[in-house]
């Protein structure tokens, strides 16, 4: 079974990645999962300056999902380069660095420092978190606008090494995600990460107030999977050659296969790690078994298969006699 996949110039041994923010610095996850066996480890979003994040409570369980309003806490880019990236390199992990910012200037500065770092060779790719709020546009997230998202891509693409793949992580909280994906493609993104969390709210039954200090938060987990699959399917239809990392509720190899046939060449595992930090190896094994069950020996042959299967249907389907629809009483 050939599970290898490509994102730009980078080849990954398998398509199972961690989702940004769900593996900590890597040290936490390494107690349970061999980071070198991952397709890649995606870091928490690295910001220009240290951030404490939002006050607690900033995590709330919901039916089939989790809401979080973390506020992108982290040590800042300098501390990440001095402490976290060297450690990840020592683990032989393929590292995708998620970058964030509240202005175009912050995105550019973070990307520049990554590119000029002595540890730059340890960076397999950069993921651009355009779901960050744009401080120069009344806090509206960059991902909400095709032009704003594309401008972030241009800024990061211009600062990072030209051979380093750039993934753009898009939000589902938009009217037409394919239009934003097309704008990012025109701006030079190598691939896309689909999707970020979806905005939601939970009420504390004791206080009858929002459960999160930040009021609303990002929904992740199994409840998000149908939305994420729809987004992957739509974007692959619009950009069939664009590498897509699909994520949102991936908990099993069958879930991963659904993303692959919808158009993803890789998948990211996030919320599942909260209760099963060994999940990446299990999901990789289950995906291999699911592919084999369908007689598929190369992952690449399954990418976008749901689109090709639809196109292969005969133009006319003759149906047999149908039972009359009975009135509901």
N, C-alpha and C positions, 0 to 999 in steps of 0.2 A: 504494500500500500504506500503510495507516494502522497504524503500530506503536506509537502512543501508548497509555499506560496510566495509570491513576489509583490512588493510594494515599491514601485520605482526601481532603483538599482539594488535594493536590499532583498535578499532571499531569506525567508524564515523557515525553519525546519518543520514547523507545524503552525496551524492557524489560530491557536488558542492563546489569547493575550489577557492580561489583567486590565480592568477598566481603571481609568484615572481616579485616584482618591480612595481606591478600595484595597490597596495593598500596602498602605502606609509608606514608609521609606524603603520598604523591601525587607528590612530586618525582621519586622513582625511576621511577615508571610513566610520568610525563609525557615522559620521553625517547623513549618509543616509542608512546604513545597520547595522542591529544588528549582531555584530561579533559572538555572541554566537549561532546564527542560521546557520552559515556557516558550511559546512562539516569540513573545516579547513581554517585558515588564513596562507598563505605562505608569509614569510617576504621578504623584499629586501635581496639580497645576502650580508651577513655579512662578511667583510674582517677583517684582523688582525689590520690594522691601519686605521685611518680616511682618506677618499678620497673625493676630491672635484669633481671628475668626469671630463669629457671632456668639453672644452669651448663650449659655444653656438655659432651658432645654433646646437642642437643635437637631434632635432625632425623634421620630415618632413612628410607631408601627401602624399600618393600615391593612385592611383586607388584601392579601396577595401582594403586598408591597411595603415599602418604607419611604417616609418623607424625611428629607434632610435639608437643613438650612445652615450648613457649616460655615459659610463665609470665606471659603478658600484659605484656611489657616496654613501657615508654613513659615520656614525660617528665612525666606528670601533667596534670591539667586546666588549671592556670594557664598552663603553658608551651604547651599545645595552643592555648589561646585567644589567647595573645600572638603565637605564631609560625606554627602550622600552619593554623589556620582562616582567618586573613587571606590567606595565600598561596593557599589553595584558592579563596577568593572571587575573587581576582584572575584566576584561570584560567577564571572563569565556570562552574566545576563545580557541579553540584547535589550538595550534601554531605549524607550521612546519617551522623550521629555515633553510633558504637557506644559505649555506656556500660557500665561494669562496676563491681563493688564486692564487698566481702566481708561487708558488713553492710547492712541497710536504710538506716542513716544515711549510709553512703558513697554509695549510689545516689542518695539524696535530695540530698546536697550537690553531687555532680557535676551532676545535672540542674538544680539551682538556679543554679549558676554559669553553665551554658550559657544558661539562660533570661535571666539578668540581664546577660549580656555585651553590650558594644556591637556584637559581631559576630553576635548572635542571629539577625538577619534572613538571614544566609548559611546557616542550618541548614534544610535542606528537611524533614528528619525525624530522629528519634532511634531507634536500634535498641538494645534492652535485652538484654544478654548474661546471661541467667539461668543459663547453664552455669557461672557463677562459684561457687566453694565458699562456703558460708555459715559464717562463723567462729562464729556464734552457735548453730549446729546441728551441731557436731562435724565441720565441713568438708564436710558433705553439700551437693551443689550445689542451688541454688534450683530448678532445672528438674526435679528429681526428685519434687517435691511440687506438686500442684495449688494448694494453699493458699499455699505459699511463693512459687511463681512469680507467683501472682495478687497477692500483697502487694507484690512488687517493682514490678509494673505500676502498682498504685495509688499507690505512693510517687512513681514517676517521672512518672506522669500528673498528679499533684497539684502537682509542682514545675515542670513544663515548661509553656510557653504552650499554651493550650487548642486553638489552631488547628494546632499542630505535630503531625503524625502520629507515633504511637509504634508501632514494630514490635517484637515480642517474638521473640527467637531461641531456639528450643526444641532440646533434645537428643534424639537417638534412643535414648539409653540409659535407656529407661523402659518400663514394661509397657504403658501405653496412652496414646499421645501425644495422641489426640483428647480425652481427658478433661482433660488439662492445657491444651490449646488452648481448650476451652470455659471453663475457669476464668479464663484470661487474657482471653477475650472479655468475660466478665461483669465483670472488673475494669477494662475500658475500653480495652484495646489496640485500635489502629486496624487493625493487620494483623499478620501472622506471618511470620517468616523460618524456613524449613524446608529444611535442618536444620543444626545444628552438627555437629562431627566425632563419630565414634564411637570409644569407647575401645578401644585395642589395644596389643599388645606385640610387639617384635621382639628376637631374640637375635643378638648378635654372634658370628659363627662362629669368630672368633679367640680371644676371651676366654671364650666360653660364658657370658656374662653379659648382662643386658638392654642393648640397644644405646643406650638413652636414660638419661641421668643420673636423670631423674625416673621411671624404670622403665617406666611405661605412658605412652601419648600419644594424641593424637587422630588418627584415620585420616581422610584426605581423598583425593580423586582418583577415578578411574573405578570403583574397587572399591566406593565408597560410593553410586554412583548408584541401583542398584536399591532400596536401603534408603530413600534420600531420596524416590524416586518413590512408594514405598509410603506414606510418611508424608504426602506432599502429597495423594495420592489419598484417604487416610483422613480427613484434616482437612477437605479440601474437601467430602467427603460429609457431614461433621458440621456444617460452617459454610460453606454454598455462597456466601454473600455476603461472606465475609471475604477481603480482599486477602492473597495469599500470595506471598512471594518465595521461589522454589524454588532450592535449590542443593545441589550434591554431585556432583562429577564432570562438570560441564558443560564440554565441550571443542569441540562443534560446534553448528551451528544445528539439526541433527536432535535432538541431546540437549536443546537448549532447547525445541524443539517438544514433546518428550515431557513435559517439566515443565508446559508450558502446557496441554496437553490433559488432564493429570492434575488441573489445578486452579490452577496458578500464573498470576498476572498479570504476573510479572516473574521473572527468573532472576539468580543471582549466579555470577560466574566467579572461581574461587580458585586451586587448584593449577595449572591450565593456564597461569596467568600466569608461573609459575616458569620454564617453558621457551618460552613464546610470549607475551611482553608485549604484542604487537599483537593478541591474540586477540579482544578485545571488538568491534572493528570487523568482523573476519571473521565472528564468530558472528552479529552483527546482520544482515550481508548474507546469510549462509547461512539464517538463520531466515526472512528475507523470501522467499528462493527456495523454501524448504520449504513455507511457507504458500501461495505462489502455485501450487506443484505440486498442492496439494489444492483449488485454486479458492477460497481464502480471502483476502479483501482487507482484513480488519480483524482485528487481533490479538484484540480483545475477543470476536470471534465464535468463536475457538478455545479460549478459557479454559473448562476443564472439559468439553471435547467428548467425552472418553473416557467420562464418566459418562452423557452424553446418548445417545451411541451405544449403550451397554449397555442403557439404558432403552428404546431404540427397537426392540430385537430382538423378533420375534414370540414370543408366549407358548409356542408349540409349534413345534418344528423336526422335520420328518420326515426321517429319515436313510434312505439307500438300503441295499441289502444290504451287509453287512460281511464282510470276510474273517475266518475264525476265527483266534483268537490261537494262534500256534504256540508249542509248548513250547521254552523256551530250553535249549540243551544246552551 
